[in-house]
Amino acid sequence: MGPLKKAEHFLLKNQLEDYICDANKVISFKLVRDEKDFFDDEAVFRPDMAHQLFGDSETIFGYKGLNVQMYYSAANLNTYINVTYSEKIDPSNFDGVHVIVLKDLPIRLYTCSLIPY
């Protein structure tokens, strides 16, 4: 690999590293018993481990400024999922965090809308 190729490789690697998020820092959970719990920021907790969904590196690729909120209803464990980010790479290059997070949840048990929640 020539010097120009090495420089291009280095620049591309650095650009892509900006799109790697620590899953343990960007995912938050909340158990919601009543309406006030939904808005209680102190009820939020983060996972200690995320390797079950995101592999040994526990990273999520494809986003800058990623925030994944997963709120569970205490009554029936219905799940509200909210994913926000500041920037996302071309979706044709990866499945996206929704696919990974939702793959094991039955379709009737989650929503991305607050209305039915």
MARVEXBA-690900 format. One line per 3 residues: number of its first residue (from 1); their letters; for each residue x, y, z of N, C-alpha, C. Coordinates in pm, 1 decimal. Example, Ala and Ser with C-alpha at 12.3 -4.5 7.8 and 13.67 -1.06 7.14 Angstrom:
REM residues 2
1> AS> 1319.0,-569.0,780.0,1230.0,-450.0,780.0,1320.0,-330.0,780.0  1285.0,-225.0,708.0,1367.0,-106.0,714.0,1290.0,3.0,787.0
This chain:
REM residues 117
1> MGP> 84.6,-117.1,0.0,0.0,0.0,0.0,89.1,123.3,0.0  69.3,209.6,-96.9,150.7,330.0,-109.3,112.1,434.9,-6.9  192.5,540.9,4.2,167.0,645.7,104.0,31.5,713.9,86.2
4> LKK> -11.5,733.5,-38.8,-140.4,797.7,-63.2,-254.4,708.0,-16.8  -246.2,579.8,-46.3,-348.8,484.6,-3.5,-354.5,475.9,149.0  -237.7,477.6,214.1,-232.9,473.5,360.5,-300.8,596.9,419.4
7> AEH> -275.4,712.2,360.8,-336.9,836.6,408.9,-488.6,832.4,389.7  -535.0,784.0,272.9,-678.5,772.3,248.1,-742.3,674.6,346.1  -674.2,563.5,370.9,-724.1,463.6,465.1,-734.7,523.7,605.3
10> FLL> -632.1,597.1,646.6,-631.1,659.9,778.5,-745.3,760.2,792.6  -765.8,844.0,690.5,-874.2,943.3,694.3,-1011.0,876.4,699.4  -1031.2,773.2,618.4,-1159.0,702.3,617.9,-1184.7,636.1,752.5
13> KNQ> -1083.0,574.8,809.0,-1096.0,510.1,939.9,-1136.1,611.6,1045.8  -1071.0,727.7,1046.0,-1103.8,831.8,1143.2,-1245.9,884.0,1124.7  -1290.0,898.5,1000.4,-1425.8,945.0,974.5,-1527.7,843.6,1023.4
16> LED> -1502.8,716.0,1001.0,-1597.1,613.0,1042.4,-1599.6,594.7,1193.6  -1487.8,620.4,1261.5,-1484.6,608.8,1407.0,-1582.2,705.5,1473.0  -1610.9,816.4,1407.3,-1708.7,912.3,1460.0,-1848.8,851.8,1464.4
19> YIC> -1871.0,745.1,1389.6,-2002.7,681.5,1381.9,-2012.0,555.5,1468.0  -1922.3,541.5,1563.3,-1925.1,427.3,1654.3,-1964.1,478.5,1793.1  -2069.8,419.6,1849.3,-2120.5,460.7,1980.5,-2107.6,345.9,2079.8
22> DAN> -2078.8,378.0,2203.2,-2075.0,280.3,2311.8,-2219.1,250.8,2352.1  -2265.7,128.5,2327.7,-2405.0,92.0,2354.5,-2442.6,113.6,2500.4  -2351.2,90.4,2591.9,-2380.7,106.9,2734.3,-2403.4,252.4,2773.9
25> KVI> -2356.3,344.3,2691.0,-2372.8,486.5,2720.8,-2490.8,549.8,2647.1  -2529.9,493.3,2533.3,-2635.0,557.5,2453.2,-2773.2,495.2,2472.5  -2779.8,379.7,2537.0,-2908.8,315.5,2563.1,-2950.8,346.8,2705.6
28> SFK> -3078.1,380.9,2722.9,-3131.0,402.3,2857.6,-3264.2,329.9,2870.5  -3288.7,281.5,2990.6,-3411.0,208.9,3022.3,-3487.4,283.1,3130.9  -3618.5,259.3,3133.0,-3700.9,313.0,3240.0,-3820.2,221.1,3258.3
31> LVR> -3852.3,188.2,3382.6,-3972.2,112.0,3415.6,-4078.2,212.9,3456.1  -4188.3,215.0,3382.1,-4292.1,316.7,3401.9,-4413.0,253.5,3471.8  -4440.4,301.0,3593.4,-4556.1,252.0,3669.5,-4677.0,342.1,3650.7
34> DEK> -4651.1,472.1,3641.7,-4758.3,568.1,3615.7,-4701.4,684.8,3536.2  -4785.9,779.9,3500.8,-4746.7,887.4,3410.6,-4627.8,968.4,3462.2  -4621.4,991.8,3591.8,-4510.0,1073.3,3644.6,-4375.4,1003.9,3625.0
37> DFF> -4373.3,869.9,3624.9,-4248.5,797.0,3601.1,-4192.9,825.5,3461.9  -4282.0,845.5,3367.3,-4239.7,869.5,3229.3,-4151.8,993.6,3219.1  -4181.8,1093.2,3300.4,-4109.5,1220.4,3293.4,-4003.2,1234.5,3402.4
40> DDE> -3983.4,1130.5,3483.9,-3886.4,1132.6,3592.8,-3748.6,1090.7,3541.0  -3659.2,1187.1,3525.0,-3525.1,1159.4,3472.8,-3440.7,1074.9,3568.3  -3474.9,1074.7,3695.9,-3399.0,996.0,3792.5,-3432.8,846.9,3785.9
43> AVF> -3539.7,811.9,3715.9,-3580.0,671.1,3703.8,-3505.4,598.8,3591.1  -3424.8,670.7,3516.7,-3351.0,613.9,3403.7,-3231.3,533.7,3454.3  -3207.8,419.2,3390.6,-3084.8,344.4,3418.7,-3026.7,294.3,3287.8
46> RPD> -2898.7,268.9,3288.6,-2826.9,224.5,3168.8,-2782.2,80.2,3188.2  -2763.5,9.2,3078.8,-2718.9,-130.4,3091.6,-2574.0,-139.0,3138.5  -2543.7,-245.5,3209.5,-2404.6,-272.6,3246.3,-2331.9,-343.2,3132.3
49> MAH> -2408.3,-419.0,3054.8,-2351.7,-494.3,2943.0,-2449.4,-489.4,2825.3  -2395.9,-488.3,2705.8,-2480.3,-488.1,2586.5,-2429.1,-587.8,2482.7  -2338.8,-676.4,2523.7,-2278.6,-769.3,2427.8,-2379.0,-869.3,2371.0
52> QLF> -2489.1,-893.0,2443.1,-2589.1,-986.5,2392.7,-2651.0,-938.7,2261.0  -2665.0,-809.6,2246.4,-2722.1,-753.6,2123.8,-2617.0,-697.5,2028.2  -2509.4,-642.9,2082.7,-2415.4,-567.9,1999.5,-2276.0,-627.9,1993.1
55> GDS> -2260.9,-752.5,2035.9,-2132.7,-820.7,2025.9,-2035.7,-780.3,2135.9  -1919.6,-843.1,2134.3,-1820.5,-821.8,2240.0,-1773.0,-676.9,2250.7  -1776.1,-604.5,2140.7,-1730.5,-465.5,2144.6,-1833.4,-373.9,2210.9
58> ETI> -1958.1,-419.6,2220.8,-2067.5,-341.9,2279.3,-2079.7,-204.1,2214.8  -2063.1,-200.8,2083.0,-2072.1,-74.8,2010.4,-2183.4,-81.1,1906.6  -2233.2,36.4,1872.3,-2335.7,51.9,1769.0,-2274.4,137.5,1659.9
61> FGY> -2278.2,88.3,1538.2,-2217.2,158.9,1425.4,-2324.6,228.2,1342.5  -2292.9,346.5,1294.2,-2376.2,412.6,1195.3,-2436.2,544.7,1237.8  -2411.6,588.1,1361.1,-2476.5,708.8,1412.3,-2378.0,800.3,1483.4
64> KGL> -2408.0,929.2,1478.0,-2344.2,1029.0,1564.4,-2453.9,1079.7,1657.7  -2417.2,1102.8,1782.2,-2513.6,1158.5,1877.3,-2631.7,1067.6,1904.3  -2609.5,938.3,1904.7,-2718.3,840.9,1921.5,-2771.3,839.9,2064.4
67> NVQ> -2903.5,828.8,2077.1,-2970.8,812.6,2205.8,-3087.3,715.7,2183.6  -3085.9,603.0,2256.5,-3191.2,502.4,2244.7,-3260.5,492.4,2379.8  -3387.7,532.1,2383.8,-3467.0,523.9,2506.4,-3562.8,406.3,2494.7
70> MYY> -3561.2,321.5,2596.4,-3652.7,207.2,2600.1,-3726.7,213.0,2733.3  -3855.4,244.5,2726.2,-3938.9,255.8,2845.4,-4033.0,136.5,2849.0  -4039.1,69.7,2962.1,-4122.9,-49.1,2978.9,-4237.1,-19.1,3074.0
73> SAA> -4357.7,-55.5,3034.2,-4473.6,-44.0,3121.7,-4463.7,-152.7,3228.7  -4474.2,-114.9,3354.7,-4464.7,-211.1,3464.2,-4582.0,-309.7,3461.9  -4695.6,-268.3,3410.3,-4814.9,-353.4,3411.8,-4804.9,-471.3,3315.8
76> NLN> -4751.0,-449.0,3195.9,-4750.5,-556.3,3095.9,-4622.8,-563.3,3012.1  -4522.8,-484.3,3049.0,-4393.9,-478.3,2979.5,-4403.0,-435.1,2834.0  -4512.6,-369.1,2795.6,-4514.8,-304.5,2665.0,-4400.0,-205.1,2661.7
79> TYI> -4339.1,-188.6,2546.2,-4216.9,-110.1,2535.7,-4234.8,8.1,2442.2  -4194.1,124.6,2489.2,-4186.3,243.9,2405.6,-4039.7,261.8,2369.6  -4011.0,276.4,2241.2,-3873.1,291.5,2194.7,-3861.3,423.0,2118.5
82> NVT> -3763.7,502.3,2158.9,-3738.1,629.1,2092.5,-3590.4,634.2,2055.5  -3560.5,651.7,1927.8,-3423.2,659.1,1879.3,-3401.9,796.3,1817.3  -3303.2,868.5,1870.7,-3267.5,997.8,1814.1,-3116.9,997.9,1784.8
85> YSE> -3077.7,1082.3,1691.7,-2936.6,1094.5,1654.1,-2918.0,1225.5,1580.4  -2793.4,1271.6,1577.3,-2764.4,1395.5,1506.2,-2727.1,1369.4,1360.9  -2671.1,1251.3,1335.2,-2630.4,1217.3,1198.5,-2627.8,1065.7,1183.8
88> KID> -2657.1,1020.1,1062.7,-2662.1,876.5,1034.3,-2595.8,851.7,899.1  -2517.8,743.7,889.6,-2457.4,713.6,759.6,-2564.2,658.6,665.3  -2529.6,641.4,542.6,-2620.4,589.8,440.7,-2681.1,457.7,487.7
91> PSN> -2814.5,450.1,502.1,-2878.3,328.9,554.5,-2857.2,204.4,468.6  -2815.5,220.5,345.7,-2789.7,101.6,263.2,-2661.8,30.5,308.0  -2582.3,95.4,393.7,-2456.4,37.3,441.3,-2469.3,-41.6,571.2
94> FDG> -2585.7,-34.8,636.7,-2603.8,-107.4,762.8,-2752.3,-120.7,793.0  -2786.3,-212.8,882.0,-2926.5,-239.3,915.2,-2988.4,-131.7,1002.7  -2911.7,-69.9,1088.4,-2964.1,30.2,1179.6,-2992.4,-29.0,1316.5
97> VHV> -2995.4,56.6,1414.4,-3012.8,12.6,1552.2,-3151.2,-45.1,1577.9  -3253.9,3.4,1507.2,-3389.9,-49.3,1526.5,-3394.6,-199.9,1502.0  -3331.4,-244.3,1395.8,-3333.9,-386.6,1360.3,-3274.4,-471.0,1472.1
100> IVL> -3165.3,-426.4,1528.8,-3098.2,-502.4,1634.1,-3179.6,-502.0,1762.3  -3227.2,-386.0,1803.6,-3300.2,-373.8,1929.7,-3435.6,-444.8,1922.6  -3502.0,-437.1,1810.2,-3638.4,-490.1,1799.9,-3647.1,-636.1,1758.0
103> KDL> -3536.5,-695.3,1717.1,-3543.8,-829.2,1658.3,-3601.4,-934.3,1751.6  -3585.3,-920.6,1883.0,-3635.0,-1021.0,1976.5,-3762.9,-979.7,2049.0  -3814.8,-861.5,2018.0,-3939.2,-817.7,2081.8,-4058.1,-856.3,1994.4
106> PIR> -4160.2,-921.1,2052.8,-4281.4,-948.1,1975.0,-4341.2,-816.6,1926.0  -4392.9,-815.5,1806.2,-4439.4,-691.5,1743.5,-4549.4,-622.2,1824.2  -4630.1,-695.2,1893.9,-4738.3,-633.2,1970.3,-4688.8,-568.2,2099.2
109> LYT> -4564.3,-592.5,2137.2,-4515.4,-542.8,2264.8,-4432.0,-416.4,2256.6  -4420.4,-356.4,2140.4,-4344.3,-232.2,2134.9,-4411.0,-131.3,2043.7  -4379.2,-6.0,2067.4,-4428.3,103.2,1985.8,-4321.8,211.3,1978.7
112> CSL> -4323.2,287.0,1873.4,-4233.6,401.2,1860.2,-4315.1,529.8,1871.1  -4441.3,516.4,1913.7,-4531.4,629.0,1928.1,-4578.2,638.5,2073.2  -4590.8,759.1,2123.4,-4638.8,777.2,2260.5,-4790.1,763.9,2271.4
115> IPY> -4862.5,773.5,2162.4,-5008.9,771.8,2167.9,-5062.8,641.8,2226.1  -5025.1,523.3,2175.6,-5080.1,402.1,2236.6,-5016.4,367.1,2369.7  -4901.0,423.6,2398.8,-4830.5,391.3,2521.3,-4905.2,448.9,2639.1
